[in-house]
Every structure is written in structure tokens, then in C-alpha cells.
């Protein structure tokens, strides 16, 4: 049995973002029970030189949406980074999930060798589709979802591994 590029990208990204939304909802509920403002929790970070919770969510969404779009060979949709409330953050995640789910297997399968070029602050990066997905997109999605989870845990949210992984 082989695993297609579609199977390795779209369902994985959707599950990661769905689970991210679920842990954020628990974090939000915890913050509300402690009378913590949305903005305070959304700007929380583990250490001073890291990005805050809201940026972790934005980047996780961007990595999923841009990653799948590039595998499909289309210009990624742009999402503004202007969320200041949990309602806006949930909307961002829902829009990202809908966008990712809008791609078909026919658009993504066969992208293993598609040339993908990125211009980053650190310079240009060049990938073939499979290494782009497995070595760049998915690790970044999970890194930022994990960091958001860790910020919520540090803030006192009662979440555990099963919340991160999700339930079937």
C-alpha cells in the first residue's frame, strides 16, 4: 500500500488544525474562568524572544495552506495577520481548514517531484514536492501547533497529549 501526496498532506493538515482549534478552545475557556482577557493570552509566549500564541496559530495555518497550495501548483491564498480575539483566531483556523480541504487528490497527487522555490529571510530554499512536504511543511505545522499547545499548558490549561493528537 502506498501513501499518496494528498493523503500525506490534506488530511494531516486538517487534523492538526482541527486539534489546534480544540486546544485553543480549552485554553480560552480556562482564561475566561480566570478572567484573563483574550489579548493577554493571545500575546503570551514561553520566553521573551519567541513569537506569541497568536503568531504560532497564524504560522501553523499559513504553513498548511501555503504548503498544500504549492503542492497543487497554485499561488497560495493570502491571509491577513490581524487576529486580536479568540473568535477571530477560530475563524482563521476554519478558513485555513476550508481552504486546504478545497484541494483535490488530482491536484496534489503526482507532486512528489514538483519544483518548489521559496524566498525566505535567510535566503532561497529549493525543494522537490515530497521533501517540501515531509521535511519543511509538516514539521513546521507540527512545530507551531506544539508551541501553541505548550503556551496554553504553561498558562495553566488542563490539556494533555490526547488533546493534541485528537480523538478519532
MODELLER restraints for C-alpha pairs under 7 A, 6 or more apart:
rsr = mdl.restraints
at = mdl.atoms
rsr.add(forms.Gaussian(group=physical.xy_distance, feature=features.Distance(at['CA:4:A'], at['CA:109:A']), mean=6.12, stdev=0.5))
rsr.add(forms.Gaussian(group=physical.xy_distance, feature=features.Distance(at['CA:5:A'], at['CA:108:A']), mean=6.21, stdev=0.5))
rsr.add(forms.Gaussian(group=physical.xy_distance, feature=features.Distance(at['CA:5:A'], at['CA:109:A']), mean=5.13, stdev=0.5))
rsr.add(forms.Gaussian(group=physical.xy_distance, feature=features.Distance(at['CA:5:A'], at['CA:111:A']), mean=6.95, stdev=0.5))
rsr.add(forms.Gaussian(group=physical.xy_distance, feature=features.Distance(at['CA:5:A'], at['CA:112:A']), mean=6.97, stdev=0.5))
rsr.add(forms.Gaussian(group=physical.xy_distance, feature=features.Distance(at['CA:6:A'], at['CA:105:A']), mean=5.20, stdev=0.5))
rsr.add(forms.Gaussian(group=physical.xy_distance, feature=features.Distance(at['CA:6:A'], at['CA:108:A']), mean=5.44, stdev=0.5))
rsr.add(forms.Gaussian(group=physical.xy_distance, feature=features.Distance(at['CA:6:A'], at['CA:109:A']), mean=5.56, stdev=0.5))
rsr.add(forms.Gaussian(group=physical.xy_distance, feature=features.Distance(at['CA:9:A'], at['CA:68:A']), mean=6.72, stdev=0.5))
rsr.add(forms.Gaussian(group=physical.xy_distance, feature=features.Distance(at['CA:10:A'], at['CA:68:A']), mean=6.94, stdev=0.5))
rsr.add(forms.Gaussian(group=physical.xy_distance, feature=features.Distance(at['CA:10:A'], at['CA:100:A']), mean=6.19, stdev=0.5))
rsr.add(forms.Gaussian(group=physical.xy_distance, feature=features.Distance(at['CA:10:A'], at['CA:101:A']), mean=6.57, stdev=0.5))
rsr.add(forms.Gaussian(group=physical.xy_distance, feature=features.Distance(at['CA:13:A'], at['CA:64:A']), mean=5.74, stdev=0.5))
rsr.add(forms.Gaussian(group=physical.xy_distance, feature=features.Distance(at['CA:14:A'], at['CA:97:A']), mean=5.64, stdev=0.5))
rsr.add(forms.Gaussian(group=physical.xy_distance, feature=features.Distance(at['CA:17:A'], at['CA:93:A']), mean=6.53, stdev=0.5))
rsr.add(forms.Gaussian(group=physical.xy_distance, feature=features.Distance(at['CA:17:A'], at['CA:97:A']), mean=6.92, stdev=0.5))
rsr.add(forms.Gaussian(group=physical.xy_distance, feature=features.Distance(at['CA:19:A'], at['CA:163:A']), mean=6.84, stdev=0.5))
rsr.add(forms.Gaussian(group=physical.xy_distance, feature=features.Distance(at['CA:19:A'], at['CA:164:A']), mean=5.87, stdev=0.5))
rsr.add(forms.Gaussian(group=physical.xy_distance, feature=features.Distance(at['CA:19:A'], at['CA:165:A']), mean=6.81, stdev=0.5))
rsr.add(forms.Gaussian(group=physical.xy_distance, feature=features.Distance(at['CA:19:A'], at['CA:166:A']), mean=5.69, stdev=0.5))
rsr.add(forms.Gaussian(group=physical.xy_distance, feature=features.Distance(at['CA:20:A'], at['CA:145:A']), mean=6.09, stdev=0.5))
rsr.add(forms.Gaussian(group=physical.xy_distance, feature=features.Distance(at['CA:20:A'], at['CA:164:A']), mean=6.99, stdev=0.5))
rsr.add(forms.Gaussian(group=physical.xy_distance, feature=features.Distance(at['CA:21:A'], at['CA:90:A']), mean=6.47, stdev=0.5))
rsr.add(forms.Gaussian(group=physical.xy_distance, feature=features.Distance(at['CA:21:A'], at['CA:93:A']), mean=6.91, stdev=0.5))
rsr.add(forms.Gaussian(group=physical.xy_distance, feature=features.Distance(at['CA:23:A'], at['CA:149:A']), mean=6.79, stdev=0.5))
rsr.add(forms.Gaussian(group=physical.xy_distance, feature=features.Distance(at['CA:23:A'], at['CA:159:A']), mean=6.96, stdev=0.5))
rsr.add(forms.Gaussian(group=physical.xy_distance, feature=features.Distance(at['CA:23:A'], at['CA:163:A']), mean=6.36, stdev=0.5))
rsr.add(forms.Gaussian(group=physical.xy_distance, feature=features.Distance(at['CA:23:A'], at['CA:164:A']), mean=6.91, stdev=0.5))
rsr.add(forms.Gaussian(group=physical.xy_distance, feature=features.Distance(at['CA:26:A'], at['CA:157:A']), mean=6.76, stdev=0.5))
rsr.add(forms.Gaussian(group=physical.xy_distance, feature=features.Distance(at['CA:27:A'], at['CA:152:A']), mean=5.72, stdev=0.5))
rsr.add(forms.Gaussian(group=physical.xy_distance, feature=features.Distance(at['CA:27:A'], at['CA:157:A']), mean=5.24, stdev=0.5))
rsr.add(forms.Gaussian(group=physical.xy_distance, feature=features.Distance(at['CA:30:A'], at['CA:157:A']), mean=5.81, stdev=0.5))
rsr.add(forms.Gaussian(group=physical.xy_distance, feature=features.Distance(at['CA:38:A'], at['CA:85:A']), mean=5.60, stdev=0.5))
rsr.add(forms.Gaussian(group=physical.xy_distance, feature=features.Distance(at['CA:38:A'], at['CA:86:A']), mean=6.34, stdev=0.5))
rsr.add(forms.Gaussian(group=physical.xy_distance, feature=features.Distance(at['CA:39:A'], at['CA:84:A']), mean=6.13, stdev=0.5))
rsr.add(forms.Gaussian(group=physical.xy_distance, feature=features.Distance(at['CA:39:A'], at['CA:85:A']), mean=6.45, stdev=0.5))
rsr.add(forms.Gaussian(group=physical.xy_distance, feature=features.Distance(at['CA:42:A'], at['CA:52:A']), mean=6.60, stdev=0.5))
rsr.add(forms.Gaussian(group=physical.xy_distance, feature=features.Distance(at['CA:42:A'], at['CA:53:A']), mean=5.06, stdev=0.5))
rsr.add(forms.Gaussian(group=physical.xy_distance, feature=features.Distance(at['CA:42:A'], at['CA:54:A']), mean=5.00, stdev=0.5))
rsr.add(forms.Gaussian(group=physical.xy_distance, feature=features.Distance(at['CA:43:A'], at['CA:52:A']), mean=4.84, stdev=0.5))
rsr.add(forms.Gaussian(group=physical.xy_distance, feature=features.Distance(at['CA:43:A'], at['CA:53:A']), mean=5.82, stdev=0.5))
rsr.add(forms.Gaussian(group=physical.xy_distance, feature=features.Distance(at['CA:43:A'], at['CA:54:A']), mean=6.44, stdev=0.5))
rsr.add(forms.Gaussian(group=physical.xy_distance, feature=features.Distance(at['CA:44:A'], at['CA:52:A']), mean=5.16, stdev=0.5))
rsr.add(forms.Gaussian(group=physical.xy_distance, feature=features.Distance(at['CA:44:A'], at['CA:53:A']), mean=5.75, stdev=0.5))
rsr.add(forms.Gaussian(group=physical.xy_distance, feature=features.Distance(at['CA:44:A'], at['CA:151:A']), mean=6.96, stdev=0.5))
rsr.add(forms.Gaussian(group=physical.xy_distance, feature=features.Distance(at['CA:45:A'], at['CA:51:A']), mean=6.30, stdev=0.5))
rsr.add(forms.Gaussian(group=physical.xy_distance, feature=features.Distance(at['CA:45:A'], at['CA:52:A']), mean=4.51, stdev=0.5))
rsr.add(forms.Gaussian(group=physical.xy_distance, feature=features.Distance(at['CA:45:A'], at['CA:53:A']), mean=6.18, stdev=0.5))
rsr.add(forms.Gaussian(group=physical.xy_distance, feature=features.Distance(at['CA:45:A'], at['CA:151:A']), mean=6.15, stdev=0.5))
rsr.add(forms.Gaussian(group=physical.xy_distance, feature=features.Distance(at['CA:46:A'], at['CA:151:A']), mean=5.98, stdev=0.5))
rsr.add(forms.Gaussian(group=physical.xy_distance, feature=features.Distance(at['CA:53:A'], at['CA:148:A']), mean=5.52, stdev=0.5))
rsr.add(forms.Gaussian(group=physical.xy_distance, feature=features.Distance(at['CA:53:A'], at['CA:151:A']), mean=6.67, stdev=0.5))
rsr.add(forms.Gaussian(group=physical.xy_distance, feature=features.Distance(at['CA:56:A'], at['CA:144:A']), mean=5.09, stdev=0.5))
rsr.add(forms.Gaussian(group=physical.xy_distance, feature=features.Distance(at['CA:56:A'], at['CA:145:A']), mean=6.92, stdev=0.5))
rsr.add(forms.Gaussian(group=physical.xy_distance, feature=features.Distance(at['CA:56:A'], at['CA:147:A']), mean=6.83, stdev=0.5))
rsr.add(forms.Gaussian(group=physical.xy_distance, feature=features.Distance(at['CA:56:A'], at['CA:148:A']), mean=5.82, stdev=0.5))
rsr.add(forms.Gaussian(group=physical.xy_distance, feature=features.Distance(at['CA:57:A'], at['CA:144:A']), mean=6.80, stdev=0.5))
rsr.add(forms.Gaussian(group=physical.xy_distance, feature=features.Distance(at['CA:57:A'], at['CA:145:A']), mean=6.89, stdev=0.5))
rsr.add(forms.Gaussian(group=physical.xy_distance, feature=features.Distance(at['CA:57:A'], at['CA:148:A']), mean=6.79, stdev=0.5))
rsr.add(forms.Gaussian(group=physical.xy_distance, feature=features.Distance(at['CA:58:A'], at['CA:81:A']), mean=6.74, stdev=0.5))
rsr.add(forms.Gaussian(group=physical.xy_distance, feature=features.Distance(at['CA:59:A'], at['CA:144:A']), mean=6.74, stdev=0.5))
rsr.add(forms.Gaussian(group=physical.xy_distance, feature=features.Distance(at['CA:60:A'], at['CA:141:A']), mean=4.76, stdev=0.5))
rsr.add(forms.Gaussian(group=physical.xy_distance, feature=features.Distance(at['CA:60:A'], at['CA:144:A']), mean=5.35, stdev=0.5))
rsr.add(forms.Gaussian(group=physical.xy_distance, feature=features.Distance(at['CA:60:A'], at['CA:145:A']), mean=6.20, stdev=0.5))
rsr.add(forms.Gaussian(group=physical.xy_distance, feature=features.Distance(at['CA:61:A'], at['CA:93:A']), mean=6.38, stdev=0.5))
rsr.add(forms.Gaussian(group=physical.xy_distance, feature=features.Distance(at['CA:61:A'], at['CA:96:A']), mean=5.82, stdev=0.5))
rsr.add(forms.Gaussian(group=physical.xy_distance, feature=features.Distance(at['CA:63:A'], at['CA:137:A']), mean=5.91, stdev=0.5))
rsr.add(forms.Gaussian(group=physical.xy_distance, feature=features.Distance(at['CA:63:A'], at['CA:140:A']), mean=6.68, stdev=0.5))
rsr.add(forms.Gaussian(group=physical.xy_distance, feature=features.Distance(at['CA:63:A'], at['CA:141:A']), mean=5.86, stdev=0.5))
rsr.add(forms.Gaussian(group=physical.xy_distance, feature=features.Distance(at['CA:64:A'], at['CA:137:A']), mean=6.91, stdev=0.5))
rsr.add(forms.Gaussian(group=physical.xy_distance, feature=features.Distance(at['CA:64:A'], at['CA:141:A']), mean=6.41, stdev=0.5))
rsr.add(forms.Gaussian(group=physical.xy_distance, feature=features.Distance(at['CA:65:A'], at['CA:76:A']), mean=6.88, stdev=0.5))
rsr.add(forms.Gaussian(group=physical.xy_distance, feature=features.Distance(at['CA:65:A'], at['CA:96:A']), mean=6.09, stdev=0.5))
rsr.add(forms.Gaussian(group=physical.xy_distance, feature=features.Distance(at['CA:65:A'], at['CA:99:A']), mean=6.69, stdev=0.5))
rsr.add(forms.Gaussian(group=physical.xy_distance, feature=features.Distance(at['CA:65:A'], at['CA:100:A']), mean=5.67, stdev=0.5))
rsr.add(forms.Gaussian(group=physical.xy_distance, feature=features.Distance(at['CA:66:A'], at['CA:76:A']), mean=5.01, stdev=0.5))
rsr.add(forms.Gaussian(group=physical.xy_distance, feature=features.Distance(at['CA:67:A'], at['CA:133:A']), mean=7.00, stdev=0.5))
rsr.add(forms.Gaussian(group=physical.xy_distance, feature=features.Distance(at['CA:67:A'], at['CA:137:A']), mean=5.85, stdev=0.5))
rsr.add(forms.Gaussian(group=physical.xy_distance, feature=features.Distance(at['CA:68:A'], at['CA:100:A']), mean=6.51, stdev=0.5))
rsr.add(forms.Gaussian(group=physical.xy_distance, feature=features.Distance(at['CA:69:A'], at['CA:75:A']), mean=6.42, stdev=0.5))
rsr.add(forms.Gaussian(group=physical.xy_distance, feature=features.Distance(at['CA:69:A'], at['CA:76:A']), mean=5.18, stdev=0.5))
rsr.add(forms.Gaussian(group=physical.xy_distance, feature=features.Distance(at['CA:70:A'], at['CA:76:A']), mean=6.64, stdev=0.5))
rsr.add(forms.Gaussian(group=physical.xy_distance, feature=features.Distance(at['CA:71:A'], at['CA:108:A']), mean=5.69, stdev=0.5))
rsr.add(forms.Gaussian(group=physical.xy_distance, feature=features.Distance(at['CA:71:A'], at['CA:111:A']), mean=5.81, stdev=0.5))
rsr.add(forms.Gaussian(group=physical.xy_distance, feature=features.Distance(at['CA:71:A'], at['CA:129:A']), mean=6.13, stdev=0.5))
rsr.add(forms.Gaussian(group=physical.xy_distance, feature=features.Distance(at['CA:72:A'], at['CA:107:A']), mean=4.96, stdev=0.5))
rsr.add(forms.Gaussian(group=physical.xy_distance, feature=features.Distance(at['CA:72:A'], at['CA:108:A']), mean=4.68, stdev=0.5))
rsr.add(forms.Gaussian(group=physical.xy_distance, feature=features.Distance(at['CA:83:A'], at['CA:89:A']), mean=5.84, stdev=0.5))
rsr.add(forms.Gaussian(group=physical.xy_distance, feature=features.Distance(at['CA:111:A'], at['CA:129:A']), mean=5.39, stdev=0.5))
rsr.add(forms.Gaussian(group=physical.xy_distance, feature=features.Distance(at['CA:112:A'], at['CA:128:A']), mean=6.38, stdev=0.5))
rsr.add(forms.Gaussian(group=physical.xy_distance, feature=features.Distance(at['CA:112:A'], at['CA:129:A']), mean=4.40, stdev=0.5))
rsr.add(forms.Gaussian(group=physical.xy_distance, feature=features.Distance(at['CA:112:A'], at['CA:130:A']), mean=4.37, stdev=0.5))
rsr.add(forms.Gaussian(group=physical.xy_distance, feature=features.Distance(at['CA:113:A'], at['CA:128:A']), mean=4.78, stdev=0.5))
rsr.add(forms.Gaussian(group=physical.xy_distance, feature=features.Distance(at['CA:113:A'], at['CA:129:A']), mean=5.14, stdev=0.5))
rsr.add(forms.Gaussian(group=physical.xy_distance, feature=features.Distance(at['CA:113:A'], at['CA:130:A']), mean=6.58, stdev=0.5))
rsr.add(forms.Gaussian(group=physical.xy_distance, feature=features.Distance(at['CA:114:A'], at['CA:128:A']), mean=5.25, stdev=0.5))
rsr.add(forms.Gaussian(group=physical.xy_distance, feature=features.Distance(at['CA:114:A'], at['CA:129:A']), mean=4.91, stdev=0.5))
rsr.add(forms.Gaussian(group=physical.xy_distance, feature=features.Distance(at['CA:115:A'], at['CA:127:A']), mean=5.92, stdev=0.5))
rsr.add(forms.Gaussian(group=physical.xy_distance, feature=features.Distance(at['CA:115:A'], at['CA:128:A']), mean=4.78, stdev=0.5))
rsr.add(forms.Gaussian(group=physical.xy_distance, feature=features.Distance(at['CA:115:A'], at['CA:129:A']), mean=6.36, stdev=0.5))
rsr.add(forms.Gaussian(group=physical.xy_distance, feature=features.Distance(at['CA:116:A'], at['CA:126:A']), mean=5.86, stdev=0.5))
rsr.add(forms.Gaussian(group=physical.xy_distance, feature=features.Distance(at['CA:116:A'], at['CA:127:A']), mean=5.12, stdev=0.5))
rsr.add(forms.Gaussian(group=physical.xy_distance, feature=features.Distance(at['CA:116:A'], at['CA:128:A']), mean=5.92, stdev=0.5))
rsr.add(forms.Gaussian(group=physical.xy_distance, feature=features.Distance(at['CA:116:A'], at['CA:129:A']), mean=6.56, stdev=0.5))
rsr.add(forms.Gaussian(group=physical.xy_distance, feature=features.Distance(at['CA:117:A'], at['CA:125:A']), mean=5.72, stdev=0.5))
rsr.add(forms.Gaussian(group=physical.xy_distance, feature=features.Distance(at['CA:117:A'], at['CA:126:A']), mean=4.61, stdev=0.5))
rsr.add(forms.Gaussian(group=physical.xy_distance, feature=features.Distance(at['CA:117:A'], at['CA:127:A']), mean=6.38, stdev=0.5))
rsr.add(forms.Gaussian(group=physical.xy_distance, feature=features.Distance(at['CA:118:A'], at['CA:124:A']), mean=5.57, stdev=0.5))
rsr.add(forms.Gaussian(group=physical.xy_distance, feature=features.Distance(at['CA:118:A'], at['CA:125:A']), mean=5.08, stdev=0.5))
rsr.add(forms.Gaussian(group=physical.xy_distance, feature=features.Distance(at['CA:118:A'], at['CA:126:A']), mean=6.49, stdev=0.5))
rsr.add(forms.Gaussian(group=physical.xy_distance, feature=features.Distance(at['CA:119:A'], at['CA:125:A']), mean=6.43, stdev=0.5))
rsr.add(forms.Gaussian(group=physical.xy_distance, feature=features.Distance(at['CA:153:A'], at['CA:159:A']), mean=6.68, stdev=0.5))
